[in-house]
Amino acid sequence: MNILPYIDLHGETRDTITALVLDFIKMNLKMGKYKFIILHGRHGGVLRKATHEILRYNKDVERFYVYGSNDGVTIVELKKDKAPDSRK
């Protein structure tokens, strides 16, 4: 079973998630992980909307989508050509 890394944004505010999401993207790129989960919850859709806005304009993100029928979870896929060069 392939377990994906995840970040849980429950309890955060719209203002605090930007740094958390951007840092999580950087960390996954450094670790060579190109797919991960963001748990933002469904209540009102405020965090989902803000999360998707962050992802939409991030140059490292290949695509993202809501997981099946659970709109409280977003799956993110990063561009593999953005991996750090291990030869340096």
Secondary structure as the mmCIF struct_conf table of DSSP 4:
data_model
#
loop_
_struct_conf.conf_type_id
_struct_conf.id
_struct_conf.beg_label_comp_id
_struct_conf.beg_label_asym_id
_struct_conf.beg_label_seq_id
_struct_conf.end_label_comp_id
_struct_conf.end_label_asym_id
_struct_conf.end_label_seq_id
HELX_LH_PP_P HELX_LH_PP_P1 ILE A 3 PRO A 5
STRN STRN1 TYR A 6 ASP A 8
TURN_TY1_P TURN_TY1_P1 HIS A 10 GLY A 11
TURN_TY1_P TURN_TY1_P2 ARG A 14 THR A 16
HELX_RH_AL_P HELX_RH_AL_P1 ILE A 17 MET A 31
TURN_TY1_P TURN_TY1_P3 GLY A 32 GLY A 32
STRN STRN2 LYS A 35 LEU A 39
BEND BEND1 HIS A 43 HIS A 43
TURN_TY1_P TURN_TY1_P4 GLY A 44 GLY A 45
HELX_RH_AL_P HELX_RH_AL_P2 VAL A 46 ARG A 56
TURN_TY1_P TURN_TY1_P5 TYR A 57 TYR A 57
TURN_TY1_P TURN_TY1_P6 LYS A 59 ASP A 60
STRN STRN3 VAL A 61 TYR A 67
TURN_TY1_P TURN_TY1_P7 GLY A 68 SER A 69
STRN STRN4 ASN A 70 LEU A 78
HELX_RH_3T_P HELX_RH_3T_P1 LYS A 80 LYS A 82
BEND BEND2 ALA A 83 ALA A 83
HELX_LH_PP_P HELX_LH_PP_P2 PRO A 84 ASP A 85
TURN_TY1_P TURN_TY1_P8 SER A 86 ARG A 87
#
